[in-house]
Every structure is written in C-alpha cells, then in structure tokens.
C-alpha cells in the first residue's frame, strides 16, 4: 500500500472530488449513471486499475480510456469542474503509468482505516472494489504502516514542496515518513523519491562547503558561482541565498530613495525575450544577512524593472537584490544594489529672497519627525536656521550668496533619530529699496489740483502707481519685475516735482488707487495706498413742476459715478435724497414738494472706499418758482337775477416764507379773447391764440395780485363790437407767463349765445 500519493496539488484534487460527489478517483471512472454500489459496477485494483467496459469486459485504465470517460461525462451534462478533475487524473498517468492506481490505493487505504470497524472485505466492497479482491485489499490495509497526522500531511505535500525547489524542506518532510529505510513500508517508488531528495540535499551540502572555503580564500566570484549552484539545487536554503547575496557585488540595480519609498530600476536582459523573465525582489539590512522578500509591490515582469518599495523601514540602511526567475526557478546571479539610507529628502524646494531675508518652501515626505536647516553665507561658519515642516523665513541677512542644506529627521522603529544626507540650495540676497512709510494726498489750494506728499523711500525711486484691484500690504516685497509693475496715472503734473512731493491735476471722473512703490533695479517694495475719487459734476440740471405738489428733476448722469446726492430747500426746510444710477435711468427723479418756491442742488457722491475726494469746481443748482395759478369763471344770468353777465378772475399764490419765498410774485398779463361765429347758424370756435379773436378784457399782474377782479362781460363785449354767438378763452402773456398755471372753466361755460 502506498504511503504517499506523490501527486501535486493533492488538497485541491480532494476538494474537487468531494465537490463532484466522488469518494475516490475510481468513482469518476465508472460508467455514467452508475455508482460503486450498483451491481456489476465495481473496479479491480490489485493487478492494475480496471473498470467495467462493454460486454462486461474489464478495461485497463489508461489515457485513452480516461479521455473516453471524460467526454461521456461532459456529454451527459457533468459540471465544468469535472474537466479540471480529469486533467489532474491525466497528469498522474503522464507522470507514471500506474500513477492513477497509486492515487486510488492511497485513497482506499485511508477510507478503509476511517471505517468504524476498520479495514474489512465488506467495507472494501462498499467502496466499489471487486468482491474477489476485497479481502486481499482489506488485509493489505491492515498490514500497512501506521501514520501520524503529521506524517500524513508530509506524505501529501512532499511532491509539491519538491517541485517548488525547496529541497531542505522536502528532506525534512521525508524524515516524518515511517522509518523503514531504505524503502518506507515497502513503497519502492516513495523510497526512490526519498533517496533522490537525500542525494540532492547532500549535493547542496557539498556545494555550500566548497563555497564557504572559496569565500574564506576571498575568491568571491568562484564562491558566488558555487552559492548559485547550491541555491538552484535547494532554493529554500537560506545559507546559500545569504552567501550568494553576500558575494555578489553591487551591479546595475539602482536604488533611489524617494518620498513615497525606495525606487528600484534595473536594465533589460538581452538574452531573455520580453515578458519571459520575472524577478524575486529581496530587501536586506546593511551589514548583516537579514533579507526580507518584498511582498508589498508586485513582482516586476518584462524586459526591465521600475518599482517602488513603499514598506522600506525609515531611518535604516538597506540594500536590495533581484533574483532572476525562469519558470519560477532561479535562473542566474542576483542583481544587488548599493546600500541606501531610507531617509527621503524634501522636494520641490523653492527659495526666494526679500529685504534682508530668504523665504523657503518645500514638500515634506510623510512620517518626517522634523526638518533641520544649516546655512553658510559670506560668513563660512554654519548656522542653524529655525524651520517648520514646510519651510522657513531667514531674516536679518546681509547682501550676498547664502547656501542652505535641508535635512529630514526620522525616528526608527527602535526610537533612534536618523538625519537624511540633506538637499543643498542657495539664494543671493540683493540690496532692496526702502519702503515709503507715509503717504498724504489732499486737495491743493488751486481748485482741481491734487497734492501728494510722502515720507521714506530714501533708497530707491518712489513711484505713484495706478494699482488695479486690491493693493499689496505696506512693506510687502513685490515679486513682479519692476518693468511689469502697473503704470503711473496719466495725470498732467502741476509745477516742478520736489523731493517727497508732487502735484497733479486729475481729470473729472477719475477714480484711482494710488500706491507708493519704491523701485531699486529689478526689486520693488510696496508702500501705503490711497483711493482718490474725482467725481464729475452734474451737467444740465433743470426742474419743472409736473403737478402742483410734484416736481421732476432732469440732468445728465455724471460719468464714473454710481450715486448722487439731491438737496432742496423749500419754505425754510432742507431735504435730501440719495439716488443710484440704475434707479434714475429706470424711473427718473420725481420729488414731492409744496407750492412754494424751491432751490435744488445735485452733487455726485464719491465711491464707498474713497480716502480722498476732490469735489467738482461748481455744484449743479437750479430753482423752481412757486406754484401760481390764475383762474377765471363766467357768471351766467338766471331767471331771478339780473341778466348781466360777469367774469371773475382770481390769482392763487402760495404764502411766501423762508429764504426762497417771493414777497411780491410777478404775475403775467391776463387777456380774455372772444371769437364770434363766421355764419349766422355756424357754431363758434374757441380762439387758438391771443390774435385769433377780439380781446374783451385785459388785466395786469398788479391788478391780479390785488385780489379777485369782477368785470361786466356784456358791456366789454358790446364795446368791442362782438356779436353773439361767440366763444371766450383766456391767455397769459408776458415774460412770467410760463411760470404761471392757468386754470380754465369747462368749454360749455365759455360759449355765449
């Protein structure tokens, strides 16, 4: 009875058989639809593996029969995993003609032993064994060597360990088998395999002994070759691996420390086709034979390598080795890198100079404990510079070239602090101009003139710039080249410039933020900023009444102005109103007033953040006369009254009050015109003008101011020679007529028949 199946992947094979419902491999070889318990469906195992065939004849199980059974099972609807199971059976037959029989015997041995009554002919028959062979098989199972669970595991995994090249482990597993050397319990094939494993282990020992001797004689290359041969003989031999890596000199394998780990690169292998070779990557501690397989990154493939080891221990010195593999086996000497300190440096270092200072910024690697900086400059002595995790500001520096070395400090797993080699950077500190400390802008004695005075800026040229947008803070170093600074305002100067002062005549409507900037060469420093607003005056202001108590103001909106202030004085009171451009353009400007005279003034308002405002030379003003109305009415004769017609004329003037009131308002002349019909039966037409008819009544302004005037209309019409029917209409004449409102009675009251 075999003590080991000697089949690779035994655990996977048993899992597949159980999933397919097979107790052992012979169950899969019986005709479709039958089981080992079916009468006549039994197999023979003692003299080769035979299963029932056509006509009740027994057929020896070979690859042809195995293929027929597989195809029949697939045609009968067997699941797809059955195909993989038959592939394993076929591999066992390829390995050895009796390999599948060995598998079935090994399975039957343990199935019989696991039977409650132990191995028996009845148990063997129940498993599908031919009754003629059941008793002999049970007898052999009872006489087979007993195995412990550890020995059974060793027997089932031995072939997998061997084929993986792990000679040392395979040799250790053979020692767990039943010790009936040289043939364990009569299993000749297993005995031959054990002998082969032992022979390779002895060969490995001899190669290692010779390699150690060569290494002691400092024959490094020869020792490396022997270590390689020993490692290829036993790939799990750590002594051979460490010796090979110890005797291999650093080669083209490059290790570069970066912020995200250690980057490894190795060249292409011209002797290997692309995509054929793979690599086994190892990381070792410097100065000792401690190597760890890198499993955090995928193994590089193809005709070159470029990977990053993200698990490299911070603060430790390490080296790397890449073992070439061909088909999973070591194919040559290792590529070994030089030692590197896993202490990433800062990156993207940027240095800028300012007034007596240097500013630095960088990108810090993860897990950095702190950053230290050393400076050497015109003074060769090194000086520590306080630095934060992402930069520093080094102040109080004299002009000249200053060099810096930036180190990252890391804590190792043992708590030891390790400093990186450092990154070098340098920057030249140039002389900088002095900033302007004070800026005063005020309106000059001459209207429209702006006086500018400043203090500071002794070293450099002071420029007053028209700064767009938010200005820089006073004292800020401007990184923009002096040639790219904003321009100066295009204002005509007034008089010759003097040290620390200047005078300009800004145009109306200008809104400018003046920023004092000191320039020296290509460097500039910002000074104070002042917002100057020169609003434009309001042109073409006019006011008129649209109703007795409502006035409308009309003017052209000033340019570069968003709001205006409207003031008016009436009857001793002052009124104000703020108006926006959008509201004026949308609705116009209508004000509620009284009937008294009024005076209006419209002034532009400066922008909200203006510091200095230069008002227009003259304010826009206009006056609105008082609301004066002249009315007249015609009295019609009644049955009980006299038959004479009279006309009554009244002047309605507001009470004069306040500084704008008129004590004696000037009124126009009142003229009443009558127009007769052209034909006897023709309806009279009202006069259109003073000349379109006959004046029948004239009253001066003084007469109107004296009080209501009553006149006999019939007498006046008769004296003028106007015959009935006629139509009356009044007109106001004179220079004050446009300012006086005439209130007329209904047209029917003015027709006299």
C-alpha angles and dihedrals in degrees: 000000000000118000094201130032091218089209121131118238094023095163092052091047092054091047091052092049093052091048089053092048096249121140092198139351094273090064088065091054098055119102114280113272094023131097134199089264094058113105110260091011097109134119135220121232111165098079100028129314111291130171132189116280136180116318092016092289120143118241126202112238109245134145093278093054091043091055092049092051091047094051092047091050092050091048089051090058102263113169120262095252087068089069090059091047092055089048089060091049090051091050089054090054092048090052093051132352089232094041096107091047088053090052093052092046091051091049093047091049093059094038091055092046090051091054111109093240095040125239112345139154091248091053090049091050090050089055090057101264116147107263089232090063100032097091094048092048092050091049091051091048091053092051095046117111115270117244131202121227089256091051091048091051090048092050093051097046099037096093092048092052091047095050090049087063094248097139095163093054092043089052089051091050092052089059090061092059120096105290101236096127139216089022111025104229092331096304099139096182091051090046091054090049092050090050090051092051092049091048092053091047090053090048090052091051091051092050092049092049092053092044091053090051092050091048091053089053088052091243089144100170094047091046091051090052092052092046088052092051090048091049092049088051093049112014093184094058105116092191091059092044094050091045092051093049091044094054097041111097120223107278138176092310103115123201117196122184112226135170093262096045139288115326115213126198132177131173131252122276109233091197093061126067115239114277094014102097127063130187136226108215121209132183120206136188114246116255098016141065097254112128129174125194110238106235100159093081129047117259109262117246136185131043098325144006138244116159137142124232102214094177097062109136112252117240095016130114109235140168132202136223128195115201114202113231129198114190089346093304127108108265105182150338119324124255105233126195129214119260116277132188110234095225110119118212129228115268139206092034112189123185124189128178127223137169103325091331146086123218119204131190130178144157113260122215118241119268093024110156095203143325125242127194131197122196131201120179139144083331105064093210113106116243129195113238118204107240137181127217093274107027149323143236113223109197137184095043124157119229112278144076115315123191125202134192114200118203130188116216119210135186116228124218087263092055095254118141117232126187123212119237089255140234120259123221135161139195134184117230110216129197109270130204123254114255124239107256101190134026124187123183121180141156113272128232089258113071112255095018122122120206118204122193128175141178129212127023093111093152109053140014118298115222128185104216132193095234115201118214125353110354123231119262116268110269094021117142110237113224091194113100113254091245090059097051119119115274127258116258113273093236121141110247122235115221130336115319117250132201109282097003144067138176129217139179105220117200121249113270095030118142111182138162106219112205121187110223126181114213127197114171109307095342130084137182124206122234133186121318128217126191110222122194123189104182119201119242122253109257130206100013115184134165132198138167117251091177133009090263100027129073132188124213119206125192142138111264111244118244122254091015125118099182139026133197117228118200128179135177122210133161092353095307130111122219132188137193132176116216131192124216094242093051092049094049091046102042108008121224120293121169131195108234139162126247091262123101116276140194122214133200127184119196128180115241120226122241114279097252097041115136097187125030124193106199121214117270093246131021121232109249136168137170131228116206122226118276105259120178129190117199133180134191135192118224112219118212117246134203094260097038134067116287093233119113120222134189122213121202122191133183114212111201128170120245109270112240139150130021093304098048119115112227093198110020116208113239129195126240117275116222123184112201127195125200123192127211117266096226131031095252098031119112113244117249120221115250115260098201139010090267094049094087142358121303108233099171134028124184125180125222091253091055091050092051091052092068141271112342121213120192135178103249099190092056092047093049093046092050089052092051097238115151128208137295098051140144127231129213132168128222134190117222136181136058094299095052097098091057095053125078118221117211113201129197121237115292094242090061090057097056113093119192 
